[in-house]
Amino acid sequence: MKVAFMNTDQRTGIPSKIPSCVSERGSVAELLINQNYAAAHPRLFDDQIEIDPILTYDFWYLCAFVSEKHIAAELSRPIELTNALVSDYSERVILWQPGEKPGLRRPDGVEEDFAEIELPTLKRR
Amino acid sequence: MFNPQRLVIARERRAMTKKGLAELIGVTTNTVHRYEGGEIEPSNESLESIAAALDFPIAFFAGADVDQPRRENASFRGLASKTARVMDAALQSGTLAYLFDDWVSTIYGRVELDLPQFEPEMSPQVAAKLLRQHWRLGDKPIENMVHLLEAKGIRVFSLAENTREIDAFSVWRNDIPYVFLNRFKSSERSRFDAAHELCHLCLHKHGGAAAIHKNSPIEKDAQEFAGAFLMPDADLRAVVKSSIYSVEDLLPYKKRWRVAAVALAYRLREAGMIGDARVNSLYVEMSRRGWLKNEPNGMPREQSHYWQQVFDDLRNSGITKAAITAATGIPGRELESLLFGLANMLSIDGDGARTPRRKVDLRVIK
């Protein structure tokens, strides 16, 4: 298994979305991603994809997105390229810090509804 | 007539040792010891030095004996880490609160106490539920803990600046409960402290709430009670529907119950809604973000309903802070400490003298 670093967009770290890279991938990355795809979708009678023997490892990306507000990262196994940009993954390991859940929606609109307290009125003796 | 008890009160209120006072007023420690023991009386000159050193009016030392809260009757939070001197200073601010409360009670009627007493063996969760039932609060959050305590006849005062290490303490004086809250802490924590002391008052009155240590079972009971009282189980389950993964997820909920994020996390664990590992990771993240010291999205401090009414009425009657000091012997700044953050005392500031009216020359301009 080999891991390469890749700058990705704001969808990084969000389970419901698929992050993409911010720059186009080269030909070696394309080969590796195709191999990942083949491994993820084995078919009995398909032609084998010819791959350089030194590139026969499982290929993963450490995807990172850095903004002024937060850093999101995930370790993901790419399986698809669209217009030279990564467009799908077979596995994603989202890296969360303790207590952090980047990207997921927060509960909001919690009502303020209080118990009734009867306030006494001041009385002079 | 010099009252030695009052010298002890004033000195301890200032967290001063006998030796420290002796040095300030230029006598021996033994002399101070004998003043306090009633063996000798200070001369007028010495009394003036004492009053100046302790910043109490001379008249204070001539007053009658007063009730004092005693350590064995008071429940302090985190006693182990407090020095005896700080605790005595806090207790003596309680003495001044008694004095002030007695004076106020001569003018205004007080709310009758409505505080059931539970068996000390009762589970704190059950006690919290029963107290809510008794007070007909249902399961909704408490908007203002100070208002609630006052409405049930509990006297609420602030702890002074020189006792800010103390979170809170409560004490019974005959059949009247007093709660002293640290108003330098966040409002959320102060509310939790109020609920914590409420537990001691209704569950540990006869159960030896005195001399409790942070890790004592009584202290743990009070924490559990406070959590259950402020965040009732039924309301918690009805409102918290989505999972709590991040400290951010706690923010909207903490606003509802007006509690600290950390208190909410522990309460959710207690209610079985999140696990130990999650609470630990939340705690680590809250610590990293500094939320254990500075509450995120903090709420405004709770104010007193009762004391504000008192000060508004005193102002309308022309009674100033100086007049209260003259009547009670309590220094003005001690009054401010006792009511710090609870009521706006500006309305009774000053010595009662009216601002002289300036004669205005008016001319008719044609």
Interface residues (C-beta under 8 A of the other chain):
Chain A: W96 Q97 P98 G99 E100 K101 L104 R106 P107 D108 G109 V110 E111 E112 D113 F114 A115 E116 I117 E118 L119 P120 T121 L122 K123 R124 R125
Chain B: T106 I107 Y108 G109 V111 L137 G138 K140 P141 I142 E143 N144 H147 L148 E150 A151 V239 V240 K241 S242 Y245 S246 V247 E248 D249 L251 P252 Y253 K255 R256 S281 L282 V284 E285 M286 R288 H305 Y306 Q309 V310 D313
